Amino acid sequence: MTLHAPTHPAVSDRFAPLHALVWRPEPGSSAQHRSWTLERPHPPSVPPTHQRTLLAADWLAEVGANAREALMAALSVTKVAAGDQLLHQGEHSALWYGVASGAVRLGSVSASGRQLSTALVAPGEWFGEGAALGRLAEACSAHAHADSVLVSLRFEALRRLTAAHADLRHALLRWSSARQRAAMDAVAHAATAPLSQRLAACLLDLGRRFGQPQDEGFHLALPLTQTDLAQLVATSRQRLNQGVQDLRRIRVLETRDNQISVLSTEVLQRRAGLFG
């Protein structure tokens, strides 16, 4: 075995503490005659604060430290502006995305040409099933709802990661299953629940993922127009306006300049039918 120091170390590397350096095998050296080089490790491409947000996702709860570290190391980071399109419905994408900060709006166009928003993706959540599950056509389009920081992983890199880490492969299946279950629940709720209940449930879900607690309610930390809300609860803007006015009348909701505040989470929970 041969050990090498860096040939031309940077000034900062010359005075780096030993615990900040790592031994790495030199490319091309064999297992029998391995050569090693002492190097400063490359800084992670995903900042620590964003890593904590992404790794807090429920579907990663049972993934081991090695697989988590490998996943974070393989990610690329991109900043996008509000309105930027990320996925096109019906087309193939090579990238699977996670939201590190901001929000992404998923939407689809029906056969009749009606535009629907199917979900808002919050920090710590992932989207782009087509790339994650094997280069399938995307069921939804995706646009940045606000200025956002995204991470992405190419299908080939994801395939290598899941081949090397069984716990990550199983976690990806759990993620896919949870996404399908949530989509079916949303369809069933839209078909059976009255508008007032759908609106209350939608606001509670947005509050759980984007809300900032205040007094007995919360403030949504992202702008939402009535058109945005109408698409999320599968109704017209006119009908949604009636539901919003109803919640304003009983002093549960405040809206101003596309900003939404819920004044009583408890009353909204009753409206959503969560308890009597």
Secondary structure, 3 states (H helix, E strand, C coil): CEEECCCCCCHHHHCCCHHHCEEEECCCCCCCCCEEEEECCCCCCCCHHHHHHHHCCHHHCCCCHHHHHHHHHHCEEEEECCCCEEECCCCECCEEEEEEECCEEEEEECCCCCEEEEEEECCCCEECHHHHCCCCECCCEEEECCCEEEEEEEHHHHHHHHHHCHHHHHHHHHHHHHHHHHHHHHHHHHHHCCHHHHHHHHHHHHHHHHEEEECCEEEECCCCCHHHHHHHCCCCHHHHHHHHHHHHHCCCEEEECCEEEECCHHHHHHHCCCCC
